[in-house]
Amino acid sequence: MSKAHVRRRPLAAAAVMAAAVALGAAPAVASEGFRQVTDPREFVALVAGRALTTLGVRLSVTADGRIAGRAFGREVTGAWRWQERYFCREMRAGVATVPDNCQAVLLRGDTLRFISDRGTGEIADLRLR
């Protein structure tokens, strides 16, 4: 393996971690002051034409079910659907696949909180810009 190839692997791992954090893989914390978004039409209205951001991550989630953006310099692509009361997504960050997961979505001001595993797992807060 060349040195250049070896150096890229940690960057790909960082991109996968950033994408996972961006949509539901940070340590869980209380959801005080947030209310759950349960209607897919409300969710689409919130994200339409806006970026979801956190440190090193900028994503767009489109009404037609696409996810696109960047995480620490790596391209992020994916698809989403609304299932029951949950945002379900699958993504790729660089060459790595982020496993499919359905997440509760909560709103407080201009912050969307994604809680993995149908609201029982880890969280990620993203700002609507």
NUKOLKOL-30835 format. One line per field, with one value per atom (N, C-alpha, C, O): residue number from 1; residue in three letters; x, y, z. Coordinates in steps of 0.2 Angstrom, whole numbers, padded with zeros to 4 digits. Layout:
<nodes>
num (NUM / ...) $
residu (ala / ...) $
u (X / ...) $
v (Y / ...) $
w (Z / ...) $
</nodes>
This chain:
<nodes>
num (1 / 1 / 1 / 1 / 2 / 2 / 2 / 2 / 3 / 3 / 3 / 3 / 4 / 4 / 4 / 4 / 5 / 5 / 5 / 5 / 6 / 6 / 6 / 6 / 7 / 7 / 7 / 7 / 8 / 8 / 8 / 8 / 9 / 9 / 9 / 9 / 10 / 10 / 10 / 10 / 11 / 11 / 11 / 11 / 12 / 12 / 12 / 12 / 13 / 13 / 13 / 13 / 14 / 14 / 14 / 14 / 15 / 15 / 15 / 15 / 16 / 16 / 16 / 16 / 17 / 17 / 17 / 17 / 18 / 18 / 18 / 18 / 19 / 19 / 19 / 19 / 20 / 20 / 20 / 20 / 21 / 21 / 21 / 21 / 22 / 22 / 22 / 22 / 23 / 23 / 23 / 23 / 24 / 24 / 24 / 24 / 25 / 25 / 25 / 25 / 26 / 26 / 26 / 26 / 27 / 27 / 27 / 27 / 28 / 28 / 28 / 28 / 29 / 29 / 29 / 29 / 30 / 30 / 30 / 30 / 31 / 31 / 31 / 31 / 32 / 32 / 32 / 32 / 33 / 33 / 33 / 33 / 34 / 34 / 34 / 34 / 35 / 35 / 35 / 35 / 36 / 36 / 36 / 36 / 37 / 37 / 37 / 37 / 38 / 38 / 38 / 38 / 39 / 39 / 39 / 39 / 40 / 40 / 40 / 40 / 41 / 41 / 41 / 41 / 42 / 42 / 42 / 42 / 43 / 43 / 43 / 43 / 44 / 44 / 44 / 44 / 45 / 45 / 45 / 45 / 46 / 46 / 46 / 46 / 47 / 47 / 47 / 47 / 48 / 48 / 48 / 48 / 49 / 49 / 49 / 49 / 50 / 50 / 50 / 50 / 51 / 51 / 51 / 51 / 52 / 52 / 52 / 52 / 53 / 53 / 53 / 53 / 54 / 54 / 54 / 54 / 55 / 55 / 55 / 55 / 56 / 56 / 56 / 56 / 57 / 57 / 57 / 57 / 58 / 58 / 58 / 58 / 59 / 59 / 59 / 59 / 60 / 60 / 60 / 60 / 61 / 61 / 61 / 61 / 62 / 62 / 62 / 62 / 63 / 63 / 63 / 63 / 64 / 64 / 64 / 64 / 65 / 65 / 65 / 65 / 66 / 66 / 66 / 66 / 67 / 67 / 67 / 67 / 68 / 68 / 68 / 68 / 69 / 69 / 69 / 69 / 70 / 70 / 70 / 70 / 71 / 71 / 71 / 71 / 72 / 72 / 72 / 72 / 73 / 73 / 73 / 73 / 74 / 74 / 74 / 74 / 75 / 75 / 75 / 75 / 76 / 76 / 76 / 76 / 77 / 77 / 77 / 77 / 78 / 78 / 78 / 78 / 79 / 79 / 79 / 79 / 80 / 80 / 80 / 80 / 81 / 81 / 81 / 81 / 82 / 82 / 82 / 82 / 83 / 83 / 83 / 83 / 84 / 84 / 84 / 84 / 85 / 85 / 85 / 85 / 86 / 86 / 86 / 86 / 87 / 87 / 87 / 87 / 88 / 88 / 88 / 88 / 89 / 89 / 89 / 89 / 90 / 90 / 90 / 90 / 91 / 91 / 91 / 91 / 92 / 92 / 92 / 92 / 93 / 93 / 93 / 93 / 94 / 94 / 94 / 94 / 95 / 95 / 95 / 95 / 96 / 96 / 96 / 96 / 97 / 97 / 97 / 97 / 98 / 98 / 98 / 98 / 99 / 99 / 99 / 99 / 100 / 100 / 100 / 100 / 101 / 101 / 101 / 101 / 102 / 102 / 102 / 102 / 103 / 103 / 103 / 103 / 104 / 104 / 104 / 104 / 105 / 105 / 105 / 105 / 106 / 106 / 106 / 106 / 107 / 107 / 107 / 107 / 108 / 108 / 108 / 108 / 109 / 109 / 109 / 109 / 110 / 110 / 110 / 110 / 111 / 111 / 111 / 111 / 112 / 112 / 112 / 112 / 113 / 113 / 113 / 113 / 114 / 114 / 114 / 114 / 115 / 115 / 115 / 115 / 116 / 116 / 116 / 116 / 117 / 117 / 117 / 117 / 118 / 118 / 118 / 118 / 119 / 119 / 119 / 119 / 120 / 120 / 120 / 120 / 121 / 121 / 121 / 121 / 122 / 122 / 122 / 122 / 123 / 123 / 123 / 123 / 124 / 124 / 124 / 124 / 125 / 125 / 125 / 125 / 126 / 126 / 126 / 126 / 127 / 127 / 127 / 127 / 128 / 128 / 128 / 128 / 129 / 129 / 129 / 129) $
residu (met / met / met / met / ser / ser / ser / ser / lys / lys / lys / lys / ala / ala / ala / ala / his / his / his / his / val / val / val / val / arg / arg / arg / arg / arg / arg / arg / arg / arg / arg / arg / arg / pro / pro / pro / pro / leu / leu / leu / leu / ala / ala / ala / ala / ala / ala / ala / ala / ala / ala / ala / ala / ala / ala / ala / ala / val / val / val / val / met / met / met / met / ala / ala / ala / ala / ala / ala / ala / ala / ala / ala / ala / ala / val / val / val / val / ala / ala / ala / ala / leu / leu / leu / leu / gly / gly / gly / gly / ala / ala / ala / ala / ala / ala / ala / ala / pro / pro / pro / pro / ala / ala / ala / ala / val / val / val / val / ala / ala / ala / ala / ser / ser / ser / ser / glu / glu / glu / glu / gly / gly / gly / gly / phe / phe / phe / phe / arg / arg / arg / arg / gln / gln / gln / gln / val / val / val / val / thr / thr / thr / thr / asp / asp / asp / asp / pro / pro / pro / pro / arg / arg / arg / arg / glu / glu / glu / glu / phe / phe / phe / phe / val / val / val / val / ala / ala / ala / ala / leu / leu / leu / leu / val / val / val / val / ala / ala / ala / ala / gly / gly / gly / gly / arg / arg / arg / arg / ala / ala / ala / ala / leu / leu / leu / leu / thr / thr / thr / thr / thr / thr / thr / thr / leu / leu / leu / leu / gly / gly / gly / gly / val / val / val / val / arg / arg / arg / arg / leu / leu / leu / leu / ser / ser / ser / ser / val / val / val / val / thr / thr / thr / thr / ala / ala / ala / ala / asp / asp / asp / asp / gly / gly / gly / gly / arg / arg / arg / arg / ile / ile / ile / ile / ala / ala / ala / ala / gly / gly / gly / gly / arg / arg / arg / arg / ala / ala / ala / ala / phe / phe / phe / phe / gly / gly / gly / gly / arg / arg / arg / arg / glu / glu / glu / glu / val / val / val / val / thr / thr / thr / thr / gly / gly / gly / gly / ala / ala / ala / ala / trp / trp / trp / trp / arg / arg / arg / arg / trp / trp / trp / trp / gln / gln / gln / gln / glu / glu / glu / glu / arg / arg / arg / arg / tyr / tyr / tyr / tyr / phe / phe / phe / phe / cys / cys / cys / cys / arg / arg / arg / arg / glu / glu / glu / glu / met / met / met / met / arg / arg / arg / arg / ala / ala / ala / ala / gly / gly / gly / gly / val / val / val / val / ala / ala / ala / ala / thr / thr / thr / thr / val / val / val / val / pro / pro / pro / pro / asp / asp / asp / asp / asn / asn / asn / asn / cys / cys / cys / cys / gln / gln / gln / gln / ala / ala / ala / ala / val / val / val / val / leu / leu / leu / leu / leu / leu / leu / leu / arg / arg / arg / arg / gly / gly / gly / gly / asp / asp / asp / asp / thr / thr / thr / thr / leu / leu / leu / leu / arg / arg / arg / arg / phe / phe / phe / phe / ile / ile / ile / ile / ser / ser / ser / ser / asp / asp / asp / asp / arg / arg / arg / arg / gly / gly / gly / gly / thr / thr / thr / thr / gly / gly / gly / gly / glu / glu / glu / glu / ile / ile / ile / ile / ala / ala / ala / ala / asp / asp / asp / asp / leu / leu / leu / leu / arg / arg / arg / arg / leu / leu / leu / leu / arg / arg / arg / arg) $
u (0004 / 0000 / 0004 / 0009 / 0003 / 0007 / 0005 / 0000 / 0010 / 0009 / 0002 / -0001 / 0001 / -0004 / -0011 / -0016 / -0011 / -0017 / -0018 / -0024 / -0013 / -0013 / -0016 / -0020 / -0014 / -0016 / -0023 / -0026 / -0026 / -0033 / -0038 / -0043 / -0036 / -0040 / -0043 / -0049 / -0038 / -0040 / -0045 / -0050 / -0044 / -0049 / -0055 / -0061 / -0056 / -0062 / -0066 / -0072 / -0062 / -0065 / -0068 / -0073 / -0064 / -0066 / -0073 / -0077 / -0073 / -0079 / -0085 / -0091 / -0084 / -0089 / -0092 / -0098 / -0087 / -0089 / -0093 / -0098 / -0091 / -0094 / -0101 / -0106 / -0102 / -0108 / -0113 / -0119 / -0110 / -0114 / -0116 / -0122 / -0112 / -0113 / -0118 / -0123 / -0118 / -0122 / -0130 / -0134 / -0130 / -0137 / -0138 / -0140 / -0136 / -0138 / -0133 / -0134 / -0127 / -0122 / -0118 / -0112 / -0120 / -0116 / -0120 / -0125 / -0116 / -0119 / -0126 / -0127 / -0130 / -0137 / -0137 / -0133 / -0141 / -0142 / -0150 / -0154 / -0152 / -0159 / -0162 / -0158 / -0168 / -0171 / -0176 / -0181 / -0174 / -0178 / -0178 / -0174 / -0184 / -0186 / -0187 / -0188 / -0186 / -0187 / -0194 / -0197 / -0197 / -0203 / -0202 / -0198 / -0206 / -0204 / -0208 / -0214 / -0205 / -0208 / -0210 / -0206 / -0217 / -0219 / -0222 / -0224 / -0223 / -0226 / -0221 / -0217 / -0221 / -0215 / -0216 / -0211 / -0222 / -0223 / -0220 / -0217 / -0220 / -0217 / -0210 / -0206 / -0207 / -0200 / -0197 / -0192 / -0201 / -0199 / -0199 / -0194 / -0204 / -0204 / -0198 / -0196 / -0196 / -0191 / -0184 / -0180 / -0183 / -0176 / -0176 / -0170 / -0182 / -0182 / -0177 / -0178 / -0172 / -0168 / -0163 / -0160 / -0162 / -0158 / -0153 / -0154 / -0147 / -0142 / -0143 / -0144 / -0141 / -0140 / -0133 / -0129 / -0131 / -0124 / -0122 / -0126 / -0116 / -0112 / -0105 / -0103 / -0101 / -0094 / -0091 / -0091 / -0088 / -0086 / -0091 / -0089 / -0097 / -0102 / -0107 / -0109 / -0109 / -0114 / -0118 / -0115 / -0125 / -0129 / -0135 / -0137 / -0138 / -0144 / -0149 / -0146 / -0155 / -0160 / -0165 / -0169 / -0166 / -0171 / -0178 / -0179 / -0183 / -0190 / -0191 / -0195 / -0186 / -0187 / -0183 / -0182 / -0181 / -0178 / -0170 / -0168 / -0167 / -0160 / -0156 / -0159 / -0150 / -0146 / -0139 / -0137 / -0136 / -0130 / -0126 / -0130 / -0120 / -0116 / -0109 / -0106 / -0106 / -0099 / -0098 / -0101 / -0093 / -0091 / -0084 / -0081 / -0081 / -0073 / -0070 / -0065 / -0073 / -0069 / -0072 / -0070 / -0075 / -0078 / -0085 / -0089 / -0086 / -0093 / -0098 / -0096 / -0104 / -0109 / -0115 / -0117 / -0117 / -0123 / -0127 / -0125 / -0134 / -0138 / -0146 / -0147 / -0150 / -0157 / -0161 / -0158 / -0166 / -0171 / -0178 / -0180 / -0181 / -0189 / -0192 / -0188 / -0198 / -0202 / -0206 / -0209 / -0205 / -0208 / -0211 / -0208 / -0218 / -0222 / -0220 / -0221 / -0217 / -0215 / -0208 / -0205 / -0204 / -0197 / -0194 / -0196 / -0188 / -0184 / -0179 / -0175 / -0179 / -0175 / -0170 / -0172 / -0164 / -0159 / -0154 / -0152 / -0151 / -0145 / -0140 / -0142 / -0133 / -0129 / -0122 / -0120 / -0118 / -0111 / -0107 / -0109 / -0102 / -0097 / -0090 / -0087 / -0088 / -0082 / -0084 / -0089 / -0080 / -0081 / -0084 / -0086 / -0086 / -0089 / -0096 / -0099 / -0100 / -0107 / -0109 / -0106 / -0113 / -0116 / -0123 / -0127 / -0123 / -0129 / -0136 / -0136 / -0141 / -0148 / -0150 / -0148 / -0153 / -0156 / -0162 / -0162 / -0167 / -0173 / -0172 / -0170 / -0174 / -0172 / -0178 / -0182 / -0179 / -0184 / -0181 / -0174 / -0185 / -0182 / -0186 / -0192 / -0182 / -0185 / -0183 / -0178 / -0187 / -0185 / -0185 / -0190 / -0180 / -0180 / -0177 / -0171 / -0181 / -0178 / -0175 / -0179 / -0169 / -0166 / -0162 / -0157 / -0163 / -0159 / -0164 / -0169 / -0162 / -0165 / -0161 / -0154 / -0164 / -0160 / -0163 / -0169 / -0158 / -0159 / -0157 / -0151 / -0162 / -0160 / -0161 / -0166 / -0155 / -0155 / -0159 / -0162 / -0160 / -0164 / -0171 / -0173 / -0174 / -0181 / -0182 / -0187 / -0177 / -0178 / -0175 / -0176 / -0172 / -0169 / -0162 / -0159 / -0158 / -0151 / -0148 / -0150 / -0142 / -0138 / -0141 / -0145 / -0138 / -0141 / -0136 / -0130 / -0138 / -0134 / -0139 / -0144 / -0136 / -0140 / -0137 / -0130 / -0141 / -0139 / -0142 / -0148 / -0139 / -0142 / -0145 / -0142 / -0151 / -0154 / -0151 / -0152 / -0148 / -0145 / -0148 / -0146) $
v (-0006 / 0000 / 0006 / 0006 / 0011 / 0017 / 0022 / 0021 / 0026 / 0031 / 0035 / 0037 / 0037 / 0041 / 0038 / 0040 / 0031 / 0027 / 0026 / 0027 / 0025 / 0024 / 0031 / 0031 / 0037 / 0043 / 0044 / 0048 / 0042 / 0043 / 0039 / 0042 / 0034 / 0030 / 0033 / 0033 / 0036 / 0040 / 0046 / 0047 / 0049 / 0054 / 0051 / 0054 / 0046 / 0042 / 0040 / 0041 / 0038 / 0036 / 0042 / 0042 / 0048 / 0054 / 0056 / 0059 / 0056 / 0058 / 0054 / 0056 / 0047 / 0043 / 0044 / 0045 / 0046 / 0048 / 0054 / 0055 / 0059 / 0065 / 0065 / 0068 / 0061 / 0060 / 0056 / 0058 / 0051 / 0048 / 0052 / 0052 / 0057 / 0061 / 0066 / 0068 / 0068 / 0073 / 0070 / 0074 / 0064 / 0061 / 0055 / 0050 / 0057 / 0052 / 0048 / 0042 / 0050 / 0045 / 0049 / 0047 / 0054 / 0057 / 0055 / 0052 / 0056 / 0053 / 0057 / 0062 / 0053 / 0055 / 0060 / 0060 / 0065 / 0070 / 0072 / 0070 / 0075 / 0077 / 0081 / 0085 / 0081 / 0084 / 0090 / 0091 / 0093 / 0098 / 0104 / 0106 / 0107 / 0112 / 0111 / 0115 / 0104 / 0102 / 0099 / 0096 / 0099 / 0096 / 0091 / 0093 / 0085 / 0081 / 0083 / 0085 / 0082 / 0083 / 0076 / 0071 / 0075 / 0069 / 0069 / 0063 / 0074 / 0075 / 0076 / 0081 / 0072 / 0073 / 0079 / 0082 / 0082 / 0088 / 0094 / 0098 / 0094 / 0099 / 0098 / 0103 / 0092 / 0091 / 0094 / 0097 / 0092 / 0095 / 0102 / 0106 / 0105 / 0113 / 0116 / 0121 / 0112 / 0115 / 0114 / 0119 / 0109 / 0108 / 0111 / 0112 / 0112 / 0114 / 0121 / 0126 / 0120 / 0125 / 0128 / 0133 / 0124 / 0125 / 0120 / 0114 / 0122 / 0117 / 0115 / 0119 / 0109 / 0106 / 0106 / 0103 / 0110 / 0111 / 0109 / 0110 / 0107 / 0106 / 0106 / 0106 / 0106 / 0107 / 0102 / 0096 / 0105 / 0101 / 0097 / 0093 / 0098 / 0095 / 0100 / 0105 / 0099 / 0103 / 0099 / 0096 / 0097 / 0093 / 0096 / 0101 / 0094 / 0096 / 0090 / 0084 / 0090 / 0085 / 0088 / 0092 / 0084 / 0087 / 0084 / 0078 / 0087 / 0085 / 0078 / 0074 / 0077 / 0071 / 0065 / 0060 / 0065 / 0060 / 0059 / 0054 / 0064 / 0064 / 0068 / 0072 / 0065 / 0068 / 0070 / 0065 / 0076 / 0077 / 0082 / 0086 / 0082 / 0087 / 0085 / 0081 / 0088 / 0086 / 0085 / 0089 / 0081 / 0080 / 0080 / 0075 / 0085 / 0085 / 0084 / 0080 / 0087 / 0087 / 0081 / 0081 / 0076 / 0071 / 0072 / 0074 / 0069 / 0069 / 0065 / 0059 / 0067 / 0063 / 0063 / 0068 / 0057 / 0056 / 0051 / 0047 / 0051 / 0046 / 0047 / 0051 / 0043 / 0044 / 0044 / 0041 / 0047 / 0046 / 0045 / 0046 / 0043 / 0042 / 0043 / 0043 / 0044 / 0045 / 0039 / 0037 / 0036 / 0029 / 0030 / 0031 / 0030 / 0031 / 0038 / 0043 / 0039 / 0046 / 0047 / 0051 / 0043 / 0044 / 0045 / 0043 / 0049 / 0050 / 0044 / 0043 / 0041 / 0035 / 0037 / 0039 / 0035 / 0037 / 0032 / 0028 / 0032 / 0028 / 0033 / 0037 / 0032 / 0037 / 0033 / 0028 / 0037 / 0035 / 0042 / 0047 / 0041 / 0046 / 0044 / 0040 / 0048 / 0045 / 0038 / 0038 / 0033 / 0027 / 0022 / 0016 / 0025 / 0021 / 0022 / 0027 / 0016 / 0016 / 0017 / 0014 / 0022 / 0023 / 0019 / 0020 / 0014 / 0010 / 0013 / 0019 / 0010 / 0013 / 0014 / 0009 / 0019 / 0020 / 0025 / 0030 / 0023 / 0028 / 0032 / 0029 / 0038 / 0043 / 0047 / 0049 / 0049 / 0054 / 0060 / 0061 / 0065 / 0072 / 0077 / 0077 / 0081 / 0086 / 0093 / 0093 / 0098 / 0105 / 0109 / 0109 / 0114 / 0119 / 0125 / 0125 / 0130 / 0136 / 0134 / 0131 / 0135 / 0133 / 0127 / 0126 / 0123 / 0117 / 0111 / 0110 / 0106 / 0100 / 0095 / 0094 / 0091 / 0086 / 0079 / 0077 / 0075 / 0068 / 0063 / 0063 / 0059 / 0054 / 0047 / 0045 / 0043 / 0037 / 0032 / 0033 / 0026 / 0020 / 0022 / 0020 / 0026 / 0027 / 0031 / 0030 / 0036 / 0040 / 0037 / 0040 / 0031 / 0028 / 0028 / 0026 / 0031 / 0030 / 0037 / 0041 / 0038 / 0043 / 0049 / 0048 / 0055 / 0061 / 0065 / 0064 / 0069 / 0074 / 0080 / 0080 / 0086 / 0093 / 0096 / 0096 / 0098 / 0101 / 0108 / 0108 / 0113 / 0120 / 0120 / 0118 / 0123 / 0125 / 0132 / 0137 / 0132 / 0138 / 0140 / 0145) $
w (0000 / 0000 / 0000 / 0004 / -0004 / -0004 / 0002 / 0005 / 0003 / 0009 / 0008 / 0013 / 0002 / 0000 / 0002 / 0004 / 0000 / 0001 / 0009 / 0011 / 0013 / 0020 / 0023 / 0028 / 0021 / 0023 / 0022 / 0026 / 0017 / 0015 / 0020 / 0021 / 0022 / 0026 / 0032 / 0034 / 0036 / 0042 / 0040 / 0044 / 0035 / 0032 / 0031 / 0032 / 0027 / 0026 / 0032 / 0033 / 0037 / 0043 / 0047 / 0050 / 0047 / 0050 / 0046 / 0050 / 0040 / 0036 / 0038 / 0039 / 0039 / 0041 / 0048 / 0049 / 0052 / 0059 / 0059 / 0063 / 0055 / 0055 / 0052 / 0055 / 0047 / 0044 / 0049 / 0050 / 0053 / 0058 / 0063 / 0066 / 0065 / 0071 / 0068 / 0072 / 0062 / 0059 / 0059 / 0059 / 0058 / 0058 / 0063 / 0061 / 0069 / 0075 / 0078 / 0079 / 0079 / 0083 / 0088 / 0088 / 0091 / 0097 / 0103 / 0103 / 0109 / 0115 / 0116 / 0115 / 0119 / 0121 / 0126 / 0131 / 0126 / 0131 / 0131 / 0127 / 0136 / 0137 / 0131 / 0128 / 0130 / 0125 / 0127 / 0124 / 0133 / 0136 / 0131 / 0128 / 0130 / 0126 / 0119 / 0115 / 0117 / 0110 / 0110 / 0114 / 0104 / 0102 / 0096 / 0092 / 0096 / 0091 / 0085 / 0085 / 0079 / 0072 / 0070 / 0069 / 0069 / 0067 / 0060 / 0058 / 0057 / 0051 / 0045 / 0046 / 0040 / 0035 / 0031 / 0029 / 0031 / 0027 / 0031 / 0029 / 0038 / 0042 / 0042 / 0041 / 0042 / 0041 / 0035 / 0034 / 0029 / 0023 / 0023 / 0020 / 0025 / 0026 / 0030 / 0028 / 0035 / 0039 / 0035 / 0036 / 0031 / 0028 / 0021 / 0019 / 0018 / 0011 / 0010 / 0013 / 0006 / 0004 / 0009 / 0009 / 0014 / 0020 / 0021 / 0019 / 0024 / 0025 / 0033 / 0037 / 0034 / 0041 / 0042 / 0039 / 0048 / 0049 / 0056 / 0061 / 0057 / 0063 / 0062 / 0056 / 0067 / 0065 / 0060 / 0061 / 0055 / 0049 / 0045 / 0040 / 0046 / 0042 / 0039 / 0043 / 0033 / 0030 / 0025 / 0020 / 0027 / 0023 / 0020 / 0023 / 0015 / 0013 / 0012 / 0010 / 0014 / 0014 / 0010 / 0012 / 0004 / -0001 / 0000 / 0002 / -0003 / -0003 / -0007 / -0005 / -0012 / -0016 / -0013 / -0016 / -0007 / -0003 / -0004 / -0003 / -0006 / -0006 / 0000 / 0003 / 0001 / 0006 / 0002 / -0001 / 0003 / 0000 / 0004 / 0007 / 0003 / 0007 / 0008 / 0004 / 0013 / 0014 / 0022 / 0026 / 0024 / 0031 / 0031 / 0028 / 0034 / 0034 / 0028 / 0027 / 0023 / 0016 / 0012 / 0006 / 0014 / 0011 / 0008 / 0012 / 0002 / 0000 / 0004 / 0005 / 0005 / 0008 / 0004 / 0001 / 0002 / -0002 / 0002 / 0006 / 0000 / 0003 / 0001 / -0003 / 0005 / 0003 / 0010 / 0015 / 0010 / 0016 / 0014 / 0009 / 0019 / 0019 / 0026 / 0031 / 0026 / 0032 / 0033 / 0029 / 0039 / 0041 / 0048 / 0053 / 0048 / 0054 / 0056 / 0053 / 0062 / 0065 / 0064 / 0068 / 0060 / 0060 / 0053 / 0048 / 0054 / 0048 / 0047 / 0052 / 0042 / 0041 / 0035 / 0030 / 0036 / 0031 / 0030 / 0035 / 0024 / 0023 / 0019 / 0015 / 0021 / 0018 / 0016 / 0019 / 0012 / 0011 / 0012 / 0011 / 0016 / 0017 / 0014 / 0016 / 0008 / 0005 / 0002 / -0002 / 0004 / 0001 / 0006 / 0005 / 0012 / 0018 / 0018 / 0017 / 0020 / 0020 / 0028 / 0032 / 0029 / 0036 / 0036 / 0032 / 0041 / 0041 / 0041 / 0044 / 0038 / 0038 / 0046 / 0050 / 0047 / 0054 / 0054 / 0050 / 0058 / 0058 / 0065 / 0070 / 0064 / 0070 / 0071 / 0067 / 0078 / 0080 / 0078 / 0078 / 0076 / 0074 / 0079 / 0080 / 0082 / 0087 / 0085 / 0081 / 0087 / 0084 / 0091 / 0095 / 0091 / 0095 / 0092 / 0090 / 0090 / 0087 / 0080 / 0076 / 0079 / 0072 / 0073 / 0069 / 0078 / 0079 / 0078 / 0081 / 0074 / 0073 / 0077 / 0076 / 0081 / 0085 / 0082 / 0082 / 0080 / 0077 / 0083 / 0085 / 0085 / 0090 / 0086 / 0084 / 0086 / 0082 / 0086 / 0091 / 0082 / 0085 / 0087 / 0092 / 0083 / 0084 / 0090 / 0094 / 0092 / 0098 / 0104 / 0109 / 0104 / 0110 / 0110 / 0115 / 0105 / 0104 / 0105 / 0109 / 0102 / 0102 / 0098 / 0094 / 0100 / 0097 / 0093 / 0094 / 0088 / 0085 / 0084 / 0081 / 0086 / 0085 / 0078 / 0078 / 0074 / 0068 / 0067 / 0068 / 0065 / 0064 / 0057 / 0053 / 0057 / 0050 / 0048 / 0052 / 0043 / 0040 / 0033 / 0030) $
</nodes>
